[in-house]
Amino acid sequence: MSETIKIVDILNILPHRYPLLLVDRVLELEPSSRIVGIKNLTATDPVFQGHFPGNPVYPGVFQLEAMAQCAGILLNQASGREGEIAYFAAVDGARFRRVCRPGDQLRIEASVLRIRAKMVKVAGTISVDGELASEAELMFAYGV
């Protein structure tokens, strides 16, 4: 099963708000398994005012956060914990392979690797035009 989730519904799932809401739309959602979301980078995104003037680069930490937010949407649907927040607990194996800039559309994918009582491990990637931009394994904790 796959479904699309628009920004209005994302706002009902995630507690994040502008300027730190980093998922514009969910293209695919396979409950308990996988999610694909997008983030459109624009020259007016506040982060580009300071990172870096004259050479705008989307920060790696924002890419990790975008993966975490997509995973949060997936986990909200997958774990039977609707309405609970899965807190970011750890990052393993983060790699940044391509610079992301205004005009890029980030394709954010997350897949569940392991679910335990209060911990979840997810594999996340971001690609732009089919080229891998970043990847990491993310851990989340409930009940923090």
C-alpha positions in Angstrom: 0.0 0.0 0.0 1.3 3.5 -0.9 -0.3 6.8 -0.2 0.4 10.5 -0.7 0.4 12.9 2.3 0.2 16.7 1.7 1.6 19.4 3.8 -1.7 20.0 5.7 -1.7 16.4 6.9 2.1 16.5 7.7 1.4 19.5 10.0 -1.1 17.2 11.9 1.5 14.5 12.3 4.8 16.3 13.1 5.2 18.9 15.8 7.7 20.9 13.6 6.8 24.3 12.1 8.4 26.7 9.7 11.3 27.3 9.3 12.2 23.9 10.7 9.6 21.8 9.0 11.7 20.1 6.4 9.2 17.8 4.5 7.0 19.4 1.9 5.1 16.2 0.8 5.1 12.5 1.2 5.0 10.7 -2.2 4.9 7.1 -0.9 4.2 5.5 2.4 4.2 1.8 3.1 3.2 1.5 6.8 5.7 -0.3 9.0 8.2 -0.3 6.2 9.2 2.7 4.0 8.5 6.3 3.2 9.5 8.7 0.4 9.2 12.5 0.9 10.3 15.6 -0.8 11.8 18.9 0.3 12.1 21.7 -2.3 15.1 24.0 -1.7 14.5 27.6 -2.6 16.8 30.6 -2.5 14.5 32.2 0.1 15.0 29.4 2.6 16.3 31.2 5.7 19.3 28.8 6.1 20.8 30.1 2.9 21.2 33.6 4.4 24.1 32.4 6.5 25.2 29.1 4.9 27.0 30.5 2.9 26.4 34.0 1.5 27.3 33.9 -2.2 27.7 30.1 -2.2 24.5 28.7 -0.8 24.8 25.1 0.5 22.1 23.1 2.3 23.7 22.0 5.6 24.3 18.3 6.3 22.6 18.6 9.7 19.4 19.8 7.9 19.6 16.8 5.6 19.8 14.5 8.7 16.8 16.4 10.2 14.8 16.0 7.0 15.5 12.2 7.1 14.4 12.2 10.8 11.2 14.0 10.0 10.3 11.6 7.2 11.0 8.8 9.6 8.9 10.4 12.2 5.9 10.4 9.8 6.5 6.8 9.0 6.9 5.8 12.7 3.7 7.6 13.6 1.9 5.4 11.1 4.0 2.2 11.7 4.2 1.7 15.5 0.7 2.1 16.7 1.9 5.2 18.6 0.0 7.8 16.7 0.4 11.2 18.4 3.5 10.2 20.3 6.9 11.8 19.4 9.8 9.6 18.4 12.8 11.5 19.6 16.1 11.5 17.7 18.5 9.4 19.7 21.5 8.7 17.5 23.1 8.9 14.1 25.4 6.2 12.6 27.4 6.2 9.4 26.4 9.6 8.2 27.9 10.4 4.8 27.5 13.4 2.6 28.2 12.7 -1.1 26.8 15.7 -3.0 26.3 19.4 -2.3 22.6 20.5 -2.2 21.7 24.0 -3.3 18.7 26.2 -4.0 16.6 24.8 -6.9 17.3 21.2 -5.9 14.4 18.9 -4.9 15.5 16.5 -2.2 14.0 13.0 -2.4 14.1 11.7 1.2 13.7 8.0 1.8 13.6 6.1 5.1 13.1 2.4 5.7 12.6 0.7 9.1 15.5 -1.6 10.0 14.4 -2.6 13.5 11.6 -1.8 15.9 11.9 -2.7 19.6 9.7 -1.7 22.5 11.0 1.9 22.8 13.7 2.1 20.2 13.5 2.2 16.4 16.4 2.1 13.9 15.9 3.5 10.4 18.0 3.8 7.2 17.7 7.1 5.5 18.9 8.6 2.2 18.6 11.8 0.3 19.0 12.0 -3.4 18.8 14.8 -6.0 18.0 14.0 -9.6 18.8 10.3 -8.9 22.2 11.0 -7.4 22.9 10.1 -3.8 23.4 13.2 -1.7 23.5 11.8 1.9 22.8 8.7 3.9 22.7 7.6 7.5 21.2 5.2 10.0 19.0 7.0 12.6 17.9 5.8 16.0 14.7 7.1 17.7 13.4 6.6 21.2 9.9 6.8 22.6 9.0 7.9 26.2 12.0 10.3 26.7 
